Amino acid sequence: MPTTITLKSIPDDVYERLKVSATANHRSLNSEVIACLEATLMTRRAAPPDQLAAIRALRARLPKTVFNHDEIDRIKRQGRS
């Protein structure tokens, strides 16, 4: 069953960031606070083997493209100049 809590003495800058974030995410301020709390407190890190399996599954869905490594190196050097 959901519980109601009251937050007091929220710093002005935190409150403003919450309002901006709520607007950007098309949520009420209350829903934004809940989303932030869930994202921070309820995240579960996947075990490394599970992460690796997910990465390999994603890679398998990508088109098989042959990369021109010389072209990639040229573009990287160009971006550093």
N, C-alpha and C positions, 0 to 999 in steps of 0.2 A: 504494500500500500504506500503510495507517495506521501512524503512528509513535507510540511511547509517550514521553511526557515526564513529568518530575517537577517539581512546583512546590514551592518552598521559601520559607519566611518570609512566608507569606500573612498579612496583618494580620487580627487577630481579627474586626474589624467587617466586612471583606470576606468572610471565611469564613462568618460568620453570615448575611450577606445572601444568599450563594450557597445556603446550606442552606435558608433560607426560600423563596427563589425556586424551588429544585429541588422542594421539597415542593408549592408552589403549582402548579407545572407538571407534577406527577406524573412527575418524572424523577429519576434517580440524580444524585448530585453530579457525577460524571464527565460524564454527558450534559448537565447544566446548564452546566458549564464549556465544553464543546464548542459548545453552542448560543449562549452568550454570545460566544465567540470568532468563530463564524461570522457572527453578527449584526453584530459590529463590523468584522470584517476582510473579509467576503465580500460586503458590500452593494454593489450597483451602482446608481448614480443613473441614472434614466432621463433621456434628453435632453428638454429642454423640449417639443419637438413631440410626443414620445411621451407625456409627461405630459398635455399638452393633449388629445390624442386619447383617452386613457383617461378623462379627466374628461368630455369630450363624450359618450363612449359610455355612461358611467354616467348622465349627465343625461338621455340619450335613453330610458333604461329607467325613469326615474321617472315617476310619473303626472303628467299635465298639470293642474296646480292653479293657479287664479287666486288670487293673494294679495291680501289687503286691507291695503294699505300703512298706512292710518290705524290699523288694529288692531295691526299690528306695532309702529308707533311708540308707541302707547299702552302696550303691554306692555313695551317697552324702558324707557320713562320710569318705569313702575311698578317695575321691577326696580332702578332706580337710586335710588329714594327710601328 
